[in-house]
Amino acid sequence: MSVIEKAQEVVSHLTPEQLATFDKWYAEYMADAWDRQIEADVNAGRLDFLIEEAKEDIRAGRVTDL
């Protein structure tokens, strides 16, 4: 049995309360993983193109104040 299958087996037998606790933990875990990935992408310059696109849009007058 793979690790994934073992995890699925365990999760499928949780009580509703345990499942709610697990769900909260997993949501926080995934949010932290997302934050770490975004930070790594920023630090590596992988999102610099977005800044350049925004600057070009501003220079070209394609933005409006909110």
C-alpha positions in Angstrom: 0.0 0.0 0.0 1.4 3.4 -1.0 1.7 6.3 1.4 -1.2 8.0 -0.3 -3.4 5.0 0.0 -2.5 4.7 3.7 -3.4 8.4 4.2 -6.7 7.9 2.4 -7.5 4.9 4.5 -6.8 6.8 7.7 -8.7 9.9 6.6 -11.7 7.8 5.6 -12.1 6.5 9.1 -11.9 9.8 11.0 -14.9 11.0 13.0 -16.5 14.2 11.9 -14.7 16.1 14.6 -11.4 14.6 13.7 -12.0 15.3 10.0 -12.8 19.0 10.8 -9.5 19.2 12.8 -7.6 17.6 10.0 -9.3 19.8 7.4 -8.3 22.9 9.3 -4.7 21.7 9.7 -4.5 20.8 6.0 -5.9 24.1 4.8 -3.3 25.9 6.9 -0.5 23.6 5.7 -1.5 24.2 2.0 -1.7 28.0 2.6 1.8 28.0 4.1 3.1 25.9 1.2 1.6 28.4 -1.3 3.2 31.3 0.6 6.6 29.6 0.5 6.3 28.9 -3.2 5.3 32.5 -4.0 8.2 33.8 -1.9 10.6 31.4 -3.6 9.3 32.5 -7.0 9.6 36.2 -6.1 13.2 35.7 -4.8 14.1 33.8 -8.0 12.7 36.6 -10.2 10.1 34.3 -11.8 7.4 37.0 -11.3 9.4 40.0 -12.4 7.6 39.9 -15.8 4.4 40.8 -13.9 5.9 43.9 -12.5 7.2 44.9 -16.0 3.8 44.3 -17.5 2.2 46.5 -14.9 4.8 49.3 -15.4 4.2 49.1 -19.2 0.4 49.3 -18.7 1.0 52.4 -16.5 3.3 54.0 -19.1 0.8 53.3 -21.8 -2.1 54.7 -19.9 -4.0 51.4 -19.7 -4.8 51.8 -16.0 -7.3 53.8 -14.1 -7.4 54.9 -10.4 -9.8 53.0 -8.2 
